[in-house]
Amino acid sequence: MPLNRGLVSKIKLGPAKLTKYELARIIGARALQIALGAPVLIQVPPGVTDPITIATLEVKSGVVPFIIRRRVGKRYQDIPVKVLLEAEKEYLLSDP
């Protein structure tokens, strides 16, 4: 499967993956939305009712419509979560 090397090169600020802080913020924000009644974006497995678990499954599926804003000084870059997840997979699959 050919890799789309363009994704990693489009991320100018920060690492080409979600940091643990970004991931925690996304899961927490999405879990709050779910707890307050927002529609779930995936097919929830039977027996799963915890909003944090559902939010984690949504992030792993890449369906969360969030955008990360990375800032360095006065510069910033808006990066969709889906692009960061795809770039991380691309980076892990690439040869060193």
Backbone bond lengths (Angstrom), bond angles and torsions (degrees), N, CA, C in turn:
res aa  C-N    CA-C-N  psi(-1)  N-CA   C-N-CA  omega(-1)  CA-C   N-CA-C  phi
1 M - - - 1.443 - - 1.520 108.66 -
2 P 1.335 119.19 121.16 1.460 120.63 -179.67 1.531 110.62 -70.45
3 L 1.320 114.89 138.93 1.454 120.06 -179.53 1.516 110.74 -89.92
4 N 1.316 116.58 144.05 1.456 122.36 176.60 1.518 108.22 -87.86
5 R 1.300 117.02 89.63 1.460 122.04 -176.36 1.518 112.38 -68.39
6 G 1.321 118.25 -8.57 1.452 121.27 -179.70 1.510 113.71 -70.76
7 L 1.334 118.57 -26.10 1.464 120.53 -177.36 1.512 112.17 -64.48
8 V 1.327 117.28 -47.95 1.457 120.15 -178.34 1.517 110.23 -64.71
9 S 1.313 118.27 -37.69 1.462 120.35 -178.65 1.527 112.76 -71.98
10 K 1.339 118.05 -19.93 1.461 120.36 178.56 1.525 112.42 -78.80
11 I 1.311 117.72 -18.21 1.461 121.22 -179.97 1.519 107.71 -87.39
12 K 1.324 116.05 102.71 1.458 121.78 -174.31 1.524 113.12 -87.51
13 L 1.336 117.74 -32.63 1.457 121.33 -176.33 1.524 110.43 -112.95
14 G 1.316 115.75 130.49 1.458 120.10 176.38 1.511 112.83 80.19
15 P 1.334 115.73 -178.20 1.461 120.25 -178.64 1.520 112.01 -73.21
16 A 1.322 115.91 161.19 1.471 121.65 -179.52 1.521 110.48 -85.84
17 K 1.325 116.55 41.50 1.457 122.02 176.96 1.521 107.95 -158.00
18 L 1.312 115.77 167.32 1.454 120.11 174.04 1.524 108.95 -72.64
19 T 1.324 116.87 131.75 1.461 118.75 174.28 1.521 108.24 -77.78
20 K 1.312 117.07 164.69 1.461 119.88 -179.77 1.524 111.01 -63.96
21 Y 1.319 117.56 -28.35 1.463 121.29 179.30 1.530 110.88 -74.01
22 E 1.333 116.32 -42.07 1.463 120.38 176.56 1.523 110.46 -63.48
23 L 1.332 116.53 -43.07 1.454 121.03 -179.97 1.529 110.90 -61.69
24 A 1.331 116.66 -45.06 1.468 120.47 179.11 1.531 110.81 -62.79
25 R 1.316 116.94 -40.89 1.468 120.59 -179.61 1.530 111.11 -65.79
26 I 1.323 116.93 -42.17 1.469 121.59 -179.61 1.527 110.39 -65.74
27 I 1.326 116.60 -47.33 1.469 119.86 -179.20 1.522 110.12 -63.36
28 G 1.325 117.45 -42.45 1.457 120.65 179.32 1.521 112.99 -63.86
29 A 1.326 116.49 -44.05 1.470 120.33 179.91 1.523 111.33 -66.30
30 R 1.320 116.39 -42.15 1.468 119.89 -179.88 1.526 110.73 -69.69
31 A 1.333 118.31 -37.74 1.463 121.46 177.93 1.529 110.16 -63.34
32 L 1.326 117.51 -39.31 1.465 120.86 176.71 1.522 110.64 -62.77
33 Q 1.328 116.85 -43.68 1.463 120.23 178.08 1.531 110.75 -60.11
34 I 1.318 116.71 -44.62 1.471 120.87 -179.42 1.527 110.24 -64.17
35 A 1.340 116.27 -42.40 1.463 120.52 -179.89 1.526 111.69 -63.49
36 L 1.328 116.56 -29.28 1.465 120.80 179.89 1.524 112.67 -89.39
37 G 1.338 117.37 5.80 1.448 120.26 172.76 1.514 117.10 105.45
38 A 1.326 118.29 9.28 1.471 120.00 178.07 1.528 109.41 -67.28
39 P 1.341 117.69 148.84 1.464 119.28 178.98 1.530 111.31 -66.54
40 V 1.320 115.11 143.72 1.461 121.43 178.13 1.524 108.03 -82.32
41 L 1.326 117.17 138.84 1.461 122.23 -172.76 1.530 114.03 -94.93
42 I 1.326 117.27 -0.47 1.464 121.08 179.80 1.521 109.31 -129.90
43 Q 1.320 115.51 169.66 1.458 121.54 172.84 1.526 106.75 -80.49
44 V 1.326 117.51 112.91 1.462 121.65 -175.97 1.534 109.73 -79.37
45 P 1.338 116.85 130.04 1.468 119.37 177.40 1.531 110.72 -61.16
46 P 1.318 117.84 150.20 1.466 120.39 179.35 1.524 111.52 -59.47
47 G 1.316 115.58 137.72 1.457 121.00 177.32 1.517 114.76 88.58
48 V 1.325 118.73 -8.28 1.462 121.28 179.85 1.526 108.13 -92.06
49 T 1.335 116.06 116.86 1.462 120.46 -179.49 1.524 112.31 -127.07
50 D 1.323 118.14 -9.60 1.461 122.19 -177.84 1.533 110.25 -73.44
51 P 1.340 118.19 124.03 1.472 120.18 -179.23 1.527 113.87 -60.00
52 I 1.328 117.64 -33.13 1.465 119.97 -179.89 1.530 110.29 -68.77
53 T 1.307 116.85 -40.72 1.468 120.69 177.43 1.521 110.82 -64.73
54 I 1.325 116.71 -43.04 1.467 120.70 178.72 1.522 110.16 -63.70
55 A 1.339 117.13 -43.17 1.471 120.87 178.87 1.523 110.79 -62.66
56 T 1.319 117.11 -40.17 1.466 120.83 178.14 1.522 111.11 -63.29
57 L 1.333 116.61 -42.02 1.469 120.19 177.48 1.533 110.76 -63.97
58 E 1.327 117.34 -38.27 1.470 120.46 178.01 1.520 111.36 -64.33
59 V 1.333 116.61 -42.54 1.470 119.51 179.46 1.519 110.33 -64.75
60 K 1.324 117.30 -44.42 1.477 120.42 179.18 1.528 111.62 -63.12
61 S 1.334 116.89 -30.07 1.467 120.82 178.11 1.523 112.05 -78.46
62 G 1.324 116.97 -16.66 1.461 120.88 178.83 1.512 114.27 78.38
63 V 1.322 118.33 24.70 1.465 120.85 -177.21 1.532 113.01 -104.50
64 V 1.323 117.50 1.09 1.464 120.34 -178.57 1.533 108.67 -74.38
65 P 1.325 117.41 122.99 1.470 120.08 -176.06 1.534 113.18 -86.30
66 F 1.322 117.19 48.98 1.457 121.10 -179.27 1.521 110.06 -102.50
67 I 1.327 114.65 156.75 1.458 121.69 176.94 1.520 107.63 -125.22
68 I 1.320 116.57 131.73 1.456 122.66 178.31 1.528 107.77 -92.52
69 R 1.326 116.79 130.69 1.468 120.80 173.62 1.514 107.61 -105.49
70 R 1.326 115.28 112.50 1.462 121.08 177.51 1.521 108.21 -98.29
71 R 1.324 115.26 130.72 1.468 120.98 -177.44 1.524 110.39 -120.28
72 V 1.314 115.12 139.93 1.452 122.81 170.80 1.521 105.73 -138.89
73 G 1.317 116.35 108.83 1.463 120.30 -175.59 1.523 110.02 62.88
74 K 1.326 116.03 -126.66 1.461 120.34 178.22 1.524 112.49 -91.81
75 R 1.314 116.79 -7.03 1.468 120.45 178.98 1.514 109.97 -87.54
76 Y 1.328 115.49 151.76 1.462 119.99 174.67 1.519 109.24 -151.73
77 Q 1.322 114.59 162.07 1.459 121.11 176.24 1.524 108.00 -141.84
78 D 1.323 116.31 131.87 1.455 122.30 175.28 1.526 108.19 -94.71
79 I 1.342 116.24 123.87 1.450 121.44 -176.69 1.524 108.78 -128.58
80 P 1.337 118.53 121.20 1.469 119.48 176.14 1.537 110.86 -63.55
81 V 1.317 116.22 144.32 1.462 121.34 -179.92 1.522 110.42 -57.98
82 K 1.320 116.80 -38.58 1.464 120.47 -179.42 1.535 111.17 -59.36
83 V 1.325 117.27 -39.89 1.473 121.17 178.89 1.522 110.40 -66.11
84 L 1.343 117.44 -40.65 1.464 119.97 178.53 1.521 111.65 -64.72
85 L 1.318 116.96 -39.69 1.466 120.13 178.71 1.530 111.27 -66.03
86 E 1.339 116.79 -42.17 1.468 120.63 178.57 1.529 110.89 -66.90
87 A 1.337 117.31 -39.56 1.460 120.54 179.43 1.521 110.94 -66.42
88 E 1.340 116.42 -35.70 1.460 119.89 177.62 1.525 110.65 -65.69
89 K 1.331 117.56 -42.92 1.463 120.67 177.72 1.532 109.59 -63.24
90 E 1.328 116.24 -42.67 1.466 121.49 179.39 1.525 110.46 -60.75
91 Y 1.318 115.96 -43.86 1.465 120.76 -179.15 1.519 111.06 -64.78
92 L 1.338 116.85 -41.61 1.463 120.20 -179.31 1.519 112.45 -69.04
93 L 1.341 117.38 -29.40 1.456 120.87 -179.37 1.526 113.34 -85.06
94 S 1.336 117.05 -15.74 1.466 119.40 -176.67 1.533 110.37 -74.41
95 D 1.298 115.26 153.59 1.466 120.60 178.30 1.511 109.37 -79.84
96 P 1.350 117.54 139.53 1.473 120.81 179.84 1.503 112.88 -70.09
